[in-house]
Structure formats: C-alpha cells, structure tokens
Amino acid sequence: MASSKEYLDFILGQLSALEDITYRAMMGEYVIYYKGKIVGGIYDDRFLVKPVKTAVAYMPAAVYELPYEGAKEMLLVDEVDDSEYLTGLFEAMYDELPEPKLKKKK
C-alpha cells in the first residue's frame, strides 16, 4: 500500500516551523530530510524515523516497525498531531544523523 499525498502534506504542515524540510518520493512512499539529512519517512501512511539514540530517548515507548520488507527497523512516531513534539524530535535527532553520502561522478 502506497502512502497518500494528503498524509505527506499533513506531516510537512506539522513540521512547518522548521526550515529546510524536504522530501523525495520513492516507490509510492516518501523519504523525509531535515537540512539535507535523512530523518525518516512515510511508509504505508505511517511516520517512521531512524532509531538513533536521541530518538529512542525522546520516544522511550516508541514501537519498532519495518518500513518495508527487507529494511532495517525504524521508530513509529505516534505523536503526529503535536507539531511542537515533532519539531523537538527533529532538532534532537539532527546532530546524530549521518551526513549525506556524496554522489560519485562518473
């Protein structure tokens, strides 16, 4: 099941207090970036983030879920209706997220 554009728009709206939030559509799902780093994504209309230590500490009761078959587990974000919570989560996670990989020139 692919994710809806409406759910993506809702999540982007909840994150509107942050600058430099972008996304990329991939196979019917959406990868979410913050200042160029991958934070997580929307998979089957579920908002999942990378399970970095700060995210686990921020959401101690979060459930681990697979975004898709064969992927690494991610954390399910339940508090999607609270924009301040989401903003705080992204800000807490940012420094711990891996730097984007540079594309090699051919």
Backbone as ProteinMPNN parsed JSONL, in Angstrom:
{"seq_chain_A": "MASSKEYLDFILGQLSALEDITYRAMMGEYVIYYKGKIVGGIYDDRFLVKPVKTAVAYMPAAVYELPYEGAKEMLLVDEVDDSEYLTGLFEAMYDELPEPKLKKKK", "coords_chain_A": {"N_chain_A": [[0.847, -1.191, 0.0], [0.679, 2.115, -0.912], [1.704, 5.353, 0.309], [-0.336, 8.204, 1.071], [-0.565, 11.374, -0.586], [-1.861, 13.289, 0.838], [-1.385, 12.59, 3.52], [1.378, 12.971, 3.629], [1.421, 15.768, 3.139], [0.139, 16.612, 5.479], [2.015, 15.845, 7.498], [4.23, 17.391, 6.654], [3.134, 19.903, 7.078], [2.914, 19.859, 9.864], [5.562, 20.044, 10.483], [6.271, 22.551, 9.73], [7.385, 24.679, 11.165], [10.056, 24.311, 11.148], [13.004, 25.012, 9.247], [14.146, 24.121, 5.975], [13.059, 21.528, 5.452], [12.64, 18.794, 3.46], [11.52, 16.457, 0.928], [11.52, 13.253, -0.72], [9.967, 11.41, -3.18], [9.636, 7.927, -3.29], [9.059, 5.0, -4.775], [6.254, 5.028, -4.205], [6.272, 5.818, -1.597], [7.568, 8.147, 0.901], [10.577, 9.803, 1.558], [11.895, 11.64, 4.211], [13.703, 14.596, 4.725], [15.887, 16.578, 6.742], [17.548, 19.499, 6.782], [19.151, 18.417, 4.767], [19.793, 15.874, 5.695], [18.735, 12.474, 6.075], [15.929, 11.832, 7.953], [13.794, 10.175, 8.336], [10.801, 8.663, 7.196], [7.71, 8.345, 5.33], [5.735, 5.634, 5.318], [3.391, 3.472, 4.105], [1.415, 5.225, 5.072], [2.399, 5.709, 7.643], [4.411, 7.402, 9.951], [7.738, 7.139, 10.23], [10.889, 7.146, 11.929], [14.511, 7.259, 11.945], [16.19, 5.032, 14.163], [18.012, 6.441, 16.017], [20.063, 7.157, 18.927], [19.181, 9.492, 20.279], [16.556, 9.767, 19.353], [15.378, 7.443, 20.349], [15.619, 7.98, 23.082], [14.017, 10.261, 23.225], [11.542, 9.277, 22.554], [10.7, 7.023, 24.421], [8.785, 4.981, 24.611], [8.285, 4.206, 22.069], [7.414, 2.16, 19.259], [9.112, -0.298, 17.382], [9.145, -0.658, 13.893], [8.953, -2.167, 10.63], [9.711, -0.415, 7.714], [9.386, -1.399, 5.143], [9.471, -4.596, 3.521], [12.466, -6.322, 4.179], [13.905, -4.124, 5.015], [15.689, -2.088, 7.477], [14.648, -1.86, 10.907], [12.599, 0.829, 12.082], [11.58, 3.671, 14.092], [8.252, 4.113, 15.11], [6.382, 7.018, 14.942], [4.097, 8.251, 17.077], [2.996, 10.626, 17.98], [1.966, 12.46, 16.004], [0.124, 14.5, 15.816], [0.999, 16.602, 17.313], [2.698, 19.325, 16.751], [4.814, 20.744, 17.985], [6.085, 18.722, 19.399], [7.003, 17.073, 17.291], [8.76, 18.863, 16.016], [10.643, 19.252, 18.055], [11.619, 16.638, 18.234], [12.896, 16.291, 15.705], [14.877, 18.307, 15.894], [16.329, 17.347, 18.089], [17.35, 14.966, 17.064], [18.991, 15.694, 14.905], [21.915, 16.248, 15.026], [22.933, 13.724, 15.425], [22.34, 12.24, 13.211], [23.484, 10.568, 10.231], [25.811, 12.055, 7.928], [24.904, 13.168, 4.638], [25.509, 10.999, 1.87], [27.99, 11.55, -0.536], [27.529, 11.865, -3.98], [29.119, 9.935, -6.422], [31.081, 11.011, -9.135], [30.749, 10.14, -12.535]], "CA_chain_A": [[0.0, 0.0, 0.0], [1.445, 3.358, -1.002], [1.283, 6.428, 1.207], [-1.098, 9.247, 0.396], [-0.002, 12.729, -0.645], [-2.53, 14.033, 1.91], [-0.665, 12.329, 4.775], [2.648, 13.693, 3.479], [1.146, 17.196, 3.332], [-0.163, 16.792, 6.899], [3.285, 15.777, 8.234], [5.005, 18.579, 6.292], [2.492, 21.012, 7.778], [3.28, 19.752, 11.28], [6.984, 20.388, 10.582], [6.46, 23.832, 9.041], [8.177, 25.61, 11.975], [11.467, 24.054, 10.841], [13.444, 25.368, 7.902], [14.89, 23.112, 5.222], [12.447, 20.197, 5.42], [12.369, 18.389, 2.087], [11.152, 15.046, 0.811], [11.698, 12.628, -2.024], [9.06, 10.28, -3.413], [10.345, 6.717, -3.697], [8.226, 3.801, -4.888], [4.964, 5.219, -3.548], [6.486, 6.261, -0.221], [8.259, 9.428, 0.945], [11.724, 9.94, 2.455], [11.88, 12.993, 4.76], [15.03, 15.14, 5.001], [15.995, 17.808, 7.527], [18.852, 20.102, 6.477], [19.904, 17.526, 3.898], [19.989, 14.545, 6.288], [17.523, 11.646, 6.142], [15.417, 11.665, 9.311], [12.882, 9.039, 8.315], [9.942, 8.683, 6.028], [6.313, 7.955, 5.436], [5.585, 4.303, 4.725], [2.022, 2.991, 4.351], [0.79, 6.256, 5.902], [2.968, 5.698, 8.993], [5.59, 8.251, 10.021], [8.81, 6.403, 10.889], [12.173, 7.84, 11.959], [15.682, 6.421, 12.221], [16.29, 4.767, 15.604], [19.235, 6.948, 16.632], [19.938, 7.185, 20.39], [18.378, 10.634, 20.731], [15.146, 9.488, 19.049], [14.945, 6.425, 21.304], [15.475, 8.671, 24.368], [12.912, 11.212, 23.082], [10.305, 8.489, 22.47], [11.06, 5.755, 25.051], [7.752, 3.954, 24.432], [8.049, 4.015, 20.63], [7.426, 0.807, 18.73], [9.934, -0.504, 16.186], [8.4, -1.243, 12.784], [9.644, -2.228, 9.346], [9.082, 0.443, 6.706], [9.036, -2.292, 4.044], [10.138, -5.895, 3.623], [13.897, -6.321, 3.95], [14.519, -2.888, 5.52], [16.009, -2.038, 8.907], [13.548, -1.337, 11.71], [12.584, 2.254, 12.397], [10.67, 4.004, 15.187], [6.956, 4.675, 14.738], [6.055, 8.265, 15.649], [2.66, 8.298, 17.368], [2.576, 11.988, 18.327], [1.983, 13.279, 14.787], [-0.785, 15.645, 15.944], [1.661, 17.609, 18.138], [3.774, 19.881, 15.926], [5.96, 21.079, 18.834], [6.741, 17.444, 19.685], [7.738, 16.673, 16.083], [9.857, 19.815, 15.838], [11.642, 18.906, 19.062], [12.217, 15.357, 17.843], [13.828, 16.526, 14.594], [16.021, 19.082, 16.39], [17.113, 16.468, 18.954], [17.985, 13.932, 16.249], [19.795, 16.202, 13.794], [23.371, 16.094, 15.149], [23.288, 12.308, 15.438], [22.058, 11.639, 11.905], [24.66, 10.513, 9.363], [25.929, 13.029, 6.847], [24.501, 12.593, 3.35], [26.59, 10.432, 1.058], [28.264, 12.306, -1.758], [27.403, 11.067, -5.199], [30.361, 9.831, -7.172], [30.991, 11.435, -10.538], [31.073, 9.05, -13.461]], "C_chain_A": [[0.886, 1.245, 0.0], [0.879, 4.389, -0.024], [0.57, 7.52, 0.408], [-0.372, 10.584, 0.448], [-0.618, 13.577, 0.475], [-1.814, 13.832, 3.249], [0.693, 13.023, 4.751], [2.435, 15.178, 3.755], [0.85, 17.512, 4.8], [1.138, 16.82, 7.717], [4.143, 17.002, 7.926], [4.442, 19.823, 6.973], [2.861, 21.036, 9.255], [4.733, 20.168, 11.507], [7.293, 21.78, 10.032], [7.248, 24.865, 9.855], [9.676, 25.443, 11.718], [11.783, 24.496, 9.425], [14.159, 24.181, 7.28], [14.379, 21.689, 5.425], [12.134, 19.9, 3.96], [11.969, 16.919, 2.085], [11.445, 14.568, -0.598], [10.721, 11.461, -2.112], [9.874, 9.09, -3.907], [9.385, 5.536, -3.634], [6.919, 3.915, -4.094], [5.06, 5.646, -2.095], [7.286, 7.563, -0.271], [9.389, 9.405, 1.975], [11.767, 11.406, 2.891], [13.304, 13.399, 5.148], [14.902, 16.388, 5.861], [17.41, 18.316, 7.353], [19.745, 19.125, 5.712], [20.141, 16.123, 4.439], [18.669, 13.779, 6.332], [17.154, 11.429, 7.605], [14.561, 10.407, 9.384], [12.044, 9.096, 7.06], [8.522, 8.299, 6.36], [6.148, 6.676, 4.629], [4.215, 3.775, 5.104], [1.273, 3.921, 5.304], [1.16, 6.125, 7.381], [4.218, 6.563, 8.943], [6.637, 7.532, 10.868], [10.094, 7.213, 10.837], [13.288, 6.85, 12.274], [15.821, 6.23, 13.738], [17.633, 5.183, 16.215], [18.991, 7.111, 18.139], [19.053, 8.322, 20.884], [16.891, 10.415, 20.462], [14.585, 8.467, 20.025], [14.719, 7.067, 22.675], [14.271, 9.613, 24.357], [11.561, 10.492, 23.104], [10.538, 7.106, 23.094], [10.034, 4.637, 24.859], [7.485, 3.644, 22.958], [8.212, 2.546, 20.231], [8.326, 0.763, 17.499], [9.083, -1.174, 15.122], [9.268, -1.258, 11.535], [8.954, -1.298, 8.359], [8.606, -0.368, 5.499], [9.856, -3.563, 4.216], [11.622, -5.778, 3.299], [14.629, -5.085, 4.458], [14.889, -3.037, 6.994], [14.819, -1.44, 9.651], [13.733, 0.153, 11.978], [11.593, 2.469, 13.531], [9.388, 4.623, 14.648], [6.685, 5.904, 15.59], [4.545, 8.318, 15.817], [2.138, 9.717, 17.543], [2.538, 12.914, 17.11], [1.06, 14.496, 14.859], [-0.17, 16.803, 16.72], [2.876, 18.168, 17.383], [4.996, 20.263, 16.754], [6.763, 19.822, 19.169], [7.589, 17.006, 18.49], [8.938, 17.578, 15.831], [10.989, 19.502, 16.812], [12.361, 17.607, 18.735], [13.251, 15.563, 16.749], [15.065, 17.279, 15.066], [16.921, 18.216, 17.27], [17.922, 15.467, 18.127], [19.077, 14.465, 15.328], [21.292, 15.905, 13.91], [23.814, 14.634, 15.068], [23.064, 11.606, 14.09], [23.309, 11.63, 11.034], [24.626, 11.605, 8.294], [25.476, 12.377, 5.544], [25.71, 12.076, 2.576], [26.75, 11.257, -0.205], [28.161, 11.372, -2.958], [28.715, 11.092, -5.955], [30.131, 10.271, -8.605], [31.431, 10.294, -11.427], [32.072, 9.498, -14.49]], "O_chain_A": [[1.759, 1.381, 0.857], [-0.271, 4.298, 0.406], [0.845, 7.726, -0.774], [0.341, 10.884, 1.406], [0.033, 14.479, 1.0], [-1.652, 14.778, 4.02], [1.109, 13.602, 5.754], [3.186, 15.779, 4.523], [1.26, 18.556, 5.307], [1.335, 17.717, 8.536], [4.724, 17.591, 8.838], [5.199, 20.697, 7.396], [3.093, 22.1, 9.829], [5.092, 20.595, 12.604], [8.461, 22.141, 9.885], [7.735, 25.84, 9.283], [10.468, 26.33, 12.035], [10.957, 24.377, 8.52], [14.712, 23.338, 7.986], [15.168, 20.753, 5.554], [11.44, 20.674, 3.301], [12.065, 16.231, 3.101], [11.595, 15.355, -1.532], [10.664, 10.623, -1.211], [10.693, 9.217, -4.818], [8.955, 5.131, -2.554], [6.537, 2.98, -3.389], [4.039, 5.818, -1.429], [7.644, 8.033, -1.351], [9.176, 9.03, 3.128], [11.688, 12.309, 2.058], [14.018, 12.646, 5.81], [13.947, 17.155, 5.735], [18.368, 17.642, 7.733], [20.943, 19.022, 5.978], [20.642, 15.264, 3.714], [17.615, 14.359, 6.592], [17.948, 10.915, 8.392], [14.6, 9.67, 10.369], [12.506, 9.519, 6.0], [8.182, 7.974, 7.498], [6.388, 6.644, 3.422], [3.904, 3.642, 6.288], [0.588, 3.469, 6.221], [0.342, 6.394, 8.26], [5.0, 6.47, 7.997], [6.451, 7.338, 12.069], [10.373, 7.886, 9.845], [13.05, 5.761, 12.795], [15.594, 7.166, 14.504], [18.307, 4.374, 16.854], [17.843, 7.194, 18.576], [18.261, 8.136, 21.808], [16.053, 10.833, 21.26], [13.45, 8.6, 20.482], [13.748, 6.743, 23.358], [13.581, 9.749, 25.368], [10.569, 11.022, 23.604], [10.571, 6.111, 22.37], [10.387, 3.46, 24.937], [6.557, 2.901, 22.639], [9.026, 1.81, 20.787], [8.305, 1.675, 16.673], [8.379, -2.144, 15.405], [10.199, -0.463, 11.4], [7.738, -1.38, 8.182], [7.568, -0.071, 4.907], [10.824, -3.588, 4.976], [11.998, -5.208, 2.274], [15.852, -5.005, 4.343], [14.466, -3.977, 7.668], [14.078, -0.622, 9.106], [14.85, 0.659, 12.084], [10.85, 1.557, 13.892], [9.429, 5.543, 13.831], [6.751, 5.842, 16.817], [3.803, 8.417, 14.84], [0.964, 9.982, 17.284], [3.029, 14.04, 17.181], [1.192, 15.421, 14.058], [-0.761, 17.882, 16.78], [3.946, 17.56, 17.378], [6.12, 20.121, 16.273], [7.992, 19.865, 19.215], [8.746, 16.616, 18.65], [10.014, 17.1, 15.47], [12.158, 19.49, 16.428], [13.57, 17.491, 18.935], [14.37, 15.06, 16.854], [16.183, 16.933, 14.684], [18.145, 18.335, 17.207], [19.065, 15.163, 18.469], [20.01, 13.729, 15.006], [21.878, 15.359, 12.976], [24.948, 14.348, 14.683], [23.556, 10.499, 13.875], [24.108, 12.566, 11.083], [23.564, 12.016, 7.827], [25.643, 11.171, 5.362], [26.795, 12.657, 2.632], [25.771, 11.615, -0.86], [28.647, 10.241, -2.936], [29.341, 12.141, -6.108], [29.111, 9.944, -9.212], [32.374, 9.569, -11.108], [32.464, 8.713, -15.353]]}, "name": "protein", "num_of_chains": 1, "seq": "MASSKEYLDFILGQLSALEDITYRAMMGEYVIYYKGKIVGGIYDDRFLVKPVKTAVAYMPAAVYELPYEGAKEMLLVDEVDDSEYLTGLFEAMYDELPEPKLKKKK"}
